[in-house]
C-alpha cells in the first residue's frame, strides 16, 4: 500500500484548549523538523499500523522548527482519528507524520488579509496571523463559535492581536453573517475555514459580491458530503477489477487493493491522486480539474463513477 514519506515524532506536550479541543506539541524523534510556510498542515498516522491518517494544521510560527503544534477537536461522529488522539495519545507517544504541505498559502498580492473561521477552522490561521504580524502586514480575523468557552484560543488571540479580532457567539445572539464581506476594501483577500456549510456559504457569497476568484481562499479537511452514493466497479489498466462500496472513496479502494496510488490532500484540491479515465462517466466533486480536464480525468479521493463502472489508468 502506498504511503507518503513520513517523519517519526514524539508527543512532547498535550493540553486542553476547550472541553473538546486539545493541543499537541510534537518534536522530532531525531534531528530537526523541516521548516514550513504559514497555512501548512501535516498528515498524522496513528492507530494500528498507522492506518488512521488525518490532516491537521500547524499552529505555531512557521519560523519555529523546534516543534510542531497541532490542535485536535473531538468529533462525536469520529471514525477513530480524533478519538484516538484524545484518548490514546499520551506524552511520550511516538507517531509518524508527513512532511508539511500547504494548500492555503498567504497571498502576497493582497493589500489586506481577512480570515473567517468557524470552530476548529481557526487552526490554519494561527500561523498565518503570526507571520503577518511579524512582517507588519494588514489583517483581521472574524471568528464564530457557539460560546466564549468553546472558542479555541480566545484569550491568546485577544492578547496577541488587539483590535484585529472580531468574535461571534451564536448562543449569545451575535452571529457571523456573509454581509460582513461587504465591509472590505478593494484589494482584500478573504480566507475561509470551518464546517463544509460555512465554507460553501461564504465562498458563494464572496463570488456573488464580486470578489475575484484569485482573492478567495479556503481550506477543507474533509471531502464534500455526497448524497445517494452508490457502489461501483473500477477496472484498472493492469486488468485488476475493484469494487468501491458506497462508504469508501475510489482512492481508499485502490489503496486497500494494494495498488500504488499517490495522494496528498484527500479533499479534492491538490490533484495528486488524479487518474486518467479511459471509459465511464464521472461524478466530479473536486476543485482541481478544469472543464476540459474533467473530460479525461478523475480525482479519486472525492469523485466517483456516475455509471456503474469505470476504466482508469495512471
C-alpha positions as CSV (number, residue, x, y, z in Angstrom):
1,X,0.0,0.0,0.0
2,X,1.3,3.5,-0.9
3,X,2.1,5.8,1.9
4,X,3.9,9.1,1.6
5,X,7.3,9.6,3.1
6,X,7.0,10.2,6.9
7,X,8.9,11.7,9.8
8,X,8.9,10.0,13.3
9,X,8.0,12.4,16.0
10,X,7.4,12.3,19.8
11,X,4.5,13.9,21.6
12,X,6.2,16.4,24.0
13,X,3.0,18.0,25.4
14,X,-0.7,17.6,25.5
15,X,-3.0,20.3,26.8
16,X,-6.7,21.2,27.0
17,X,-7.7,24.2,25.0
18,X,-11.5,23.8,25.4
19,X,-13.6,20.9,26.6
20,X,-13.4,19.3,23.2
21,X,-10.1,20.6,21.8
22,X,-6.6,19.5,22.8
23,X,-3.3,20.9,21.6
24,X,-0.3,18.6,21.0
25,X,3.3,19.6,20.7
26,X,5.4,17.3,18.5
27,X,9.2,17.1,18.4
28,X,11.5,15.2,16.1
29,X,12.4,11.7,17.3
30,X,15.9,12.6,15.9
31,X,17.3,15.6,14.2
32,X,15.2,18.6,13.5
33,X,11.8,19.1,11.8
34,X,11.5,20.7,8.3
35,X,10.6,24.4,8.1
36,X,7.1,25.1,6.9
37,X,5.2,28.0,5.4
38,X,2.2,29.7,7.1
39,X,-1.0,27.8,6.5
40,X,0.7,24.4,6.2
41,X,-0.7,21.2,7.5
42,X,0.6,17.7,8.2
43,X,-1.0,14.3,7.9
44,X,-0.6,12.2,11.1
45,X,-0.6,8.4,11.1
46,X,-2.0,6.8,14.3
47,X,-3.7,3.7,15.3
48,X,-2.9,0.1,14.3
49,X,-0.1,0.3,11.7
50,X,-0.8,4.0,11.3
51,X,-4.0,3.3,9.4
52,X,-5.8,6.4,10.8
53,X,-4.4,9.1,8.5
54,X,-5.7,12.6,9.4
55,X,-4.6,16.1,8.4
56,X,-4.1,18.8,10.9
57,X,-3.0,22.4,10.5
58,X,0.3,23.5,12.1
59,X,-0.5,26.2,14.7
60,X,2.9,27.6,15.6
61,X,5.0,30.3,14.0
62,X,6.5,29.0,10.7
63,X,10.0,30.1,11.6
64,X,10.0,27.7,14.6
65,X,11.0,24.2,13.5
66,X,12.0,23.1,17.1
67,X,8.5,21.6,17.3
68,X,5.1,21.4,15.5
69,X,1.9,22.2,17.3
70,X,-1.5,20.8,16.2
71,X,-4.9,21.1,17.7
72,X,-7.5,18.3,17.5
73,X,-11.2,18.6,18.1
74,X,-13.0,15.5,19.3
75,X,-15.6,14.7,16.7
76,X,-18.6,12.9,18.2
77,X,-19.0,11.1,14.9
78,X,-15.3,10.2,14.8
79,X,-14.3,7.0,12.9
80,X,-11.3,6.8,15.1
81,X,-8.9,9.6,14.3
82,X,-9.8,12.4,16.7
83,X,-10.9,10.0,19.4
84,X,-7.6,8.2,19.2
85,X,-5.8,11.4,19.6
86,X,-7.8,12.4,22.6
87,X,-7.9,9.1,24.3
88,X,-4.9,7.1,23.3
89,X,-2.1,9.5,22.5
90,X,0.0,10.3,25.6
91,X,3.0,12.5,26.3
92,X,5.9,10.4,25.1
93,X,4.0,8.6,22.4
94,X,5.8,8.2,19.1
95,X,3.9,8.5,15.8
96,X,4.7,9.2,12.1
97,X,3.7,12.4,10.3
98,X,4.0,13.6,6.7
99,X,6.2,16.4,5.6
100,X,4.4,19.8,5.7
101,X,2.1,20.6,2.8
102,X,0.4,23.9,2.0
103,X,-2.9,24.2,0.1
104,X,-3.7,27.6,1.8
105,X,-0.7,29.9,1.4
106,X,-0.8,33.6,2.1
107,X,-1.3,35.7,-1.0
108,X,1.5,38.2,-1.4
109,X,-0.8,40.2,-3.8
110,X,-3.2,41.1,-1.0
111,X,-3.4,44.6,0.4
112,X,-5.3,43.3,3.4
113,X,-6.0,39.8,4.6
114,X,-9.3,38.8,6.3
115,X,-9.7,35.4,7.9
116,X,-13.1,33.9,8.5
117,X,-13.1,30.9,10.9
118,X,-15.7,28.8,12.5
119,X,-14.9,26.4,15.3
120,X,-11.7,24.4,14.8
121,X,-11.4,26.2,11.5
122,X,-9.2,28.7,13.4
123,X,-6.2,26.5,13.3
124,X,-4.6,27.3,9.9
125,X,-4.9,31.0,10.6
126,X,-2.8,30.9,13.7
127,X,0.5,30.6,11.9
128,X,-0.7,32.9,9.1
129,X,-1.5,35.7,11.6
130,X,1.7,35.2,13.4
131,X,3.7,35.7,10.2
132,X,1.6,38.7,9.1
133,X,2.1,40.4,12.4
134,X,5.8,39.9,12.4
135,X,6.1,41.3,8.9
136,X,3.9,44.3,9.6
137,X,1.2,43.4,7.1
138,X,-2.5,44.3,7.4
139,X,-5.0,41.6,8.6
140,X,-8.1,40.9,10.7
141,X,-10.0,37.9,12.0
142,X,-13.7,37.1,12.1
143,X,-14.2,34.0,14.3
144,X,-17.5,32.3,15.0
145,X,-18.2,29.8,17.9
146,X,-21.2,28.7,19.9
147,X,-19.9,30.3,23.2
148,X,-16.8,32.0,24.5
149,X,-15.9,28.9,26.4
150,X,-16.0,26.9,23.2
151,X,-13.9,29.5,21.3
152,X,-10.5,28.0,21.0
153,X,-7.5,30.3,21.7
154,X,-9.9,33.2,22.6
155,X,-7.6,34.6,25.3
156,X,-4.4,34.1,23.3
157,X,-5.9,35.8,20.2
158,X,-7.2,38.8,22.2
159,X,-3.8,39.3,23.8
160,X,-1.6,38.8,20.7
161,X,-3.7,40.7,18.2
162,X,-5.6,43.5,20.0
163,X,-8.0,45.3,17.7
164,X,-7.7,42.7,14.9
165,X,-10.1,40.1,16.2
166,X,-13.9,40.0,16.0
167,X,-15.7,37.2,17.8
168,X,-19.2,36.0,17.2
169,X,-21.0,33.7,19.7
170,X,-24.2,32.2,18.2
171,X,-25.7,31.2,21.6
172,X,-25.3,34.8,22.7
173,X,-27.3,36.1,19.7
174,X,-24.3,37.5,17.9
175,X,-23.9,35.6,14.7
176,X,-21.4,36.0,11.9
177,X,-23.1,36.6,8.6
178,X,-21.9,36.9,5.0
179,X,-22.8,40.6,5.0
180,X,-19.5,41.3,6.7
181,X,-17.9,40.6,3.4
182,X,-19.3,43.8,2.1
183,X,-17.2,45.8,4.6
184,X,-13.8,45.2,3.0
185,X,-12.0,47.4,0.5
186,X,-10.8,46.5,-2.9
187,X,-7.5,44.5,-2.8
188,X,-8.7,42.5,0.2
189,X,-8.1,38.7,0.1
190,X,-10.5,36.5,2.2
191,X,-9.7,33.1,3.7
192,X,-12.4,30.7,4.9
193,X,-12.0,27.6,7.1
194,X,-14.7,25.7,9.1
195,X,-17.5,23.3,8.5
196,X,-18.5,22.5,5.0
197,X,-21.7,24.6,5.1
198,X,-19.8,27.6,6.5
199,X,-17.2,27.4,3.7
200,X,-19.7,26.9,1.0
201,X,-22.0,29.8,2.0
202,X,-19.1,32.3,2.4
203,X,-17.3,31.3,-0.8
204,X,-20.6,31.6,-2.7
205,X,-21.4,35.0,-1.1
206,X,-17.9,36.3,-1.9
207,X,-18.3,35.3,-5.5
208,X,-21.7,36.9,-5.7
209,X,-20.4,40.1,-4.1
210,X,-17.8,40.4,-6.8
211,X,-14.6,39.2,-5.2
212,X,-12.2,37.9,-7.9
213,X,-11.7,34.1,-7.6
214,X,-8.0,34.8,-7.0
215,X,-8.9,36.7,-3.9
216,X,-10.9,33.9,-2.4
217,X,-9.1,31.2,-0.4
218,X,-10.4,28.3,1.6
219,X,-9.2,25.1,3.4
220,X,-11.2,21.8,3.7
221,X,-10.0,19.0,5.8
222,X,-12.8,16.6,4.9
223,X,-14.3,15.8,1.5
224,X,-17.6,17.3,0.4
225,X,-20.6,15.2,1.6
226,X,-22.1,13.3,-1.3
227,X,-25.8,12.3,-1.2
228,X,-27.0,9.0,-2.5
229,X,-23.5,7.5,-3.0
230,X,-23.7,4.2,-4.8
231,X,-21.2,1.4,-5.2
232,X,-19.4,1.0,-8.5
233,X,-16.7,-1.1,-10.1
234,X,-13.3,0.4,-11.2
235,X,-11.2,-1.5,-13.7
236,X,-7.5,-0.6,-13.6
237,X,-5.2,-0.6,-16.6
238,X,-3.5,-3.8,-15.4
239,X,-6.7,-5.7,-15.6
240,X,-7.5,-5.7,-11.9
241,X,-11.1,-5.0,-11.0
242,X,-12.0,-3.2,-7.8
243,X,-15.4,-2.9,-6.1
244,X,-15.9,0.5,-4.5
245,X,-18.5,0.5,-1.8
246,X,-20.8,3.4,-1.1
247,X,-19.0,4.1,2.1
248,X,-15.5,4.5,0.7
249,X,-13.8,6.6,-1.9
250,X,-12.1,5.3,-5.1
251,X,-8.8,6.3,-3.6
252,X,-9.4,4.2,-0.4
253,X,-10.5,1.2,-2.5
254,X,-7.3,1.5,-4.7
255,X,-5.1,1.6,-1.6
256,X,-7.0,-1.3,0.1
257,X,-6.3,-3.4,-3.0
258,X,-2.6,-2.7,-2.7
259,X,-2.4,-0.5,-5.8
260,X,0.2,2.2,-5.9
261,X,-2.0,5.3,-5.7
262,X,-0.2,8.5,-4.5
263,X,-2.3,11.1,-2.7
264,X,-2.0,14.2,-0.5
265,X,-4.9,16.4,0.5
266,X,-7.8,13.8,0.3
267,X,-10.3,16.6,-0.2
268,X,-10.1,17.2,-4.0
269,X,-7.9,20.2,-4.1
270,X,-4.3,19.3,-5.0
271,X,-4.6,16.8,-7.9
272,X,-2.0,14.3,-6.5
273,X,-4.5,11.4,-6.8
274,X,-5.6,12.2,-10.4
275,X,-6.1,9.2,-12.7
276,X,-7.0,9.1,-16.4
277,X,-10.4,7.9,-17.4
278,X,-10.5,5.6,-20.4
279,X,-14.2,4.7,-20.2
280,X,-17.0,5.6,-18.0
281,X,-18.9,8.7,-16.8
282,X,-17.6,10.6,-13.7
283,X,-19.4,12.5,-11.0
284,X,-16.8,15.2,-10.4
285,X,-16.6,16.6,-6.8
286,X,-13.2,18.2,-6.9
287,X,-12.0,21.8,-7.0
288,X,-8.9,21.0,-9.1
289,X,-9.7,19.9,-12.6
290,X,-10.9,22.4,-15.2
291,X,-13.7,21.8,-17.6
292,X,-11.6,20.2,-20.3
293,X,-9.6,18.1,-17.9
294,X,-12.8,16.7,-16.5
295,X,-13.5,15.0,-19.8
296,X,-10.5,12.7,-19.3
297,X,-9.6,12.6,-15.6
298,X,-10.9,11.8,-12.2
299,X,-9.7,13.0,-8.7
300,X,-10.0,9.7,-6.9
301,X,-10.2,11.0,-3.3
302,X,-13.6,12.7,-3.9
303,X,-15.1,11.8,-7.3
304,X,-16.9,8.7,-8.2
305,X,-18.3,6.8,-11.3
306,X,-21.7,8.2,-12.3
307,X,-22.3,5.0,-14.2
308,X,-22.0,1.5,-12.7
309,X,-18.3,1.1,-13.7
310,X,-15.3,3.0,-14.8
311,X,-12.0,2.1,-16.5
312,X,-9.0,4.1,-15.3
313,X,-5.2,4.3,-15.7
314,X,-2.3,6.3,-14.1
